[in-house]
């Protein structure tokens, strides 16, 4: 009975989102990213990176090792995606932060093979379709990359195409452990994508569906495979007054689905190498 109730609740949220969200983010309703929102996001990132520093130095390298029973879940094939705390949503003045983390175990592979997929950005359109429409390495110096990427976000009646430029750095802790940091340097929403009138909207003056995208990935080879964990931190527009109670449960589901899908697709791409 509980499963049926959960399914009904999801259906109700889907109906609400399909009805309400398009009205909130119509093409013409641009919203401006304000300086105070950027400052608050930067402060949040500084705090998060201070917390993650111990992982980068090799101590408690994977967040999943801190959770009792998590290792067995991952070894059994479960893909984990969960909010860092609460429902994963942090309200700012003029925006919302989504802070989620995930984990997956890829059996019978090596760290080298996993990185060969993750760093093959020119083929991410094949690994992560349909969300990644195109990707290209614009510059590379050792383990530092600049990658341009067109991504597609589609949910119910809402579709968003975004052109992004990302700075990505990989750091080897030891021969079995590597971590990376990915920062969006630029995100432009694309209006009329695929049409003759296609054009980019100015950064921070669009519908506000994605203003910042930061990712922190950790890779460790052990147990005859590779553990992959990730923390994803994004910045979007806020919710209009009076609609938080209605839309918050829906917003809770979206990053979970995206992170879980990315981890599943990474595992699938690595397994396909064999």
Buried (B, 14 or more C-beta within 10 A) or exposed (E): EEEEEEEEEEEEBBEBBEEBBEEBBEEEEBBEBBEEBBEBBEEBBEEBBEEBEEBBEEEEBBBBBEBEEBBEBBBEEEBBBBBBEEEBBBEBEBBBBBBBBBBBBBBEBBBEBBBEBBBBBEEBBEBBEEBBBEBEBEEEEEBEBBBBBBBBBEBBEBEBBBBBBBBBBBEEBEEBBBBBBBBBEEBBBBBEBEEEEEEBBEBBEBBBBBBBBBBBBBBBBEEEBBBBBBBBBBBBBBBEEEBBEEBBBBBBBBBBEBBBBBBBBBBEBBBEEE
